[in-house]
Amino acid sequence: MNLVLLSGGSGKRLWPISNDARSKQFLKVLEDENNQLSSMVQRVYRQLKSAELDTKTIIATSKSQVEVLQSQLKEEIPLIIEPTRRDTFPAIALAAVYLYSKKKVDENEVVCVLPVDPYVEDNFFRRICDLEELLIETEADLALMGVKPTYASSKYGYIIPSEAKKQAKYYKVREFIEKPSEKKAQNLINQNALWNCGVFAFKLGYIISKVRDLGLPLDYDILSNQFNELPKISFDYEVVEKSTNIVALPYDGYWKDLGTWNTLTEEMGTSQIGKGIISKDSVNTHLINELDIPVTIIGTSNLIVAASPDGILVSEKEASPRIKEYVGEFENRPMYEERRWGRYKVLDYTKFEEGIEALTKSICIEKGKNLSYQQHYYRSEVWTVVKGTGEIVINDNLYQANPGDVYKVPIAAKHAIRAITDLEIIEVQRGSQLIEEDIIRLETNWEDIINCCKLVNT
């Protein structure tokens, strides 16, 4: 069986720690078995390894999440990169064509799709393996895995069985009901309805036929170039709702969607991350602080306080899901990002009346990693080495970088930097447009970069 993990999300429900570049699955707020902070995607990958499913796994994601995935998973899982965000059906279709044309997977092999960030026990992934047997046994178009509800919730979608059998091995699916009222949810539970946890399996040929019917190519590279021709629609609407032969496998273990602050803090191993103090008489209060200034919380109950370069949130926990209503009013760029080479944090951003912008970043590059050889046509940069040692290339000249060194990178100059030890630099950008699109990457591999360089004594 092949697994496709869907990694998306806008990062709005866990603002300000999450943003467009760092969705909830990348937040390092959960503790692993060594009491070290890890993210949801790192936790899931450990569970996949434990279930021996990691070698059959690929991740479908957007361009904006590629580098943080590579950073957190150390580039161990193949990535299917969506050229633009077009919902779940195009993402799954592109992944299916990748398996078909690149990996030469047989059309009769089973593919299972699931979110990249379920908070579950290890046996959840062992249960997923049963979907393959169920799909073959029943000859269904789709096999879903639903969670047995523990209470009447209006937060989840429900899978309604054709017959209300108790303790059934599997259910034939009659319909889906998305986020009903709590009263209706209780009636559905009485009919043995399951929570829809976004897991479904199918034979590869089933989705390949859908792509073929749309008149689109079955070659991965060609389809990637024609990605915008795929309908912008969810897999539920394009495939699930149109299928009449669906079965569901019940799962009665622990499952939780950590998509809001009130649910996420329930699973955190600590009430405080970052600088600050929570008074002893503060009840059920959590602090997550990514700023370098302390936050003090005194005598509060049921609060989440989250602070990052993107902003500060103070909310009663039950009200925290409403943050999505307000974040849309902010148009700020992401102020913190993880990349394949390390991370950066925006320290200051100013836009002057004459149309010139200035942006100051703290950039941390991990030992042995490097920024690509690149050019910008709308901005110049000044790098100040704060900590560590490295190598800097500017217009094919190679320099040794040490603490206190300052390097100027004019507009259109080719430049790159590599960390010999963990390296921290302060970068000041100045120009008419300070946008991520203003970048031309010439080389990524460091050996290729230095092959055309000459050593310059600093």
Helices and strands as residue ranges (DSSP letters): E 2-7, G 24-26, E 30-31, E 37-38, H 40-50, G 54-56, E 57-62, G 63-65, H 66-73, E 79-82, H 88-101, E 110-115, E 119-120, H 123-138, E 142-147, E 157-161, E 171-178, H 182-190, E 194-203, H 204-213, H 220-225, G 227-229, H 235-238, G 240-242, E 246-251, E 255-256, H 261-266, E 272-273, E 276-278, E 286-289, E 295-297, E 303-308, E 311-316, G 317-322, H 323-327, E 336-339, E 342-351, E 357-365, E 373-375, E 379-387, E 390-394, E 397-401, E 406-409, E 415-419, E 423-431, E 440-443, H 446-450, E 454-455
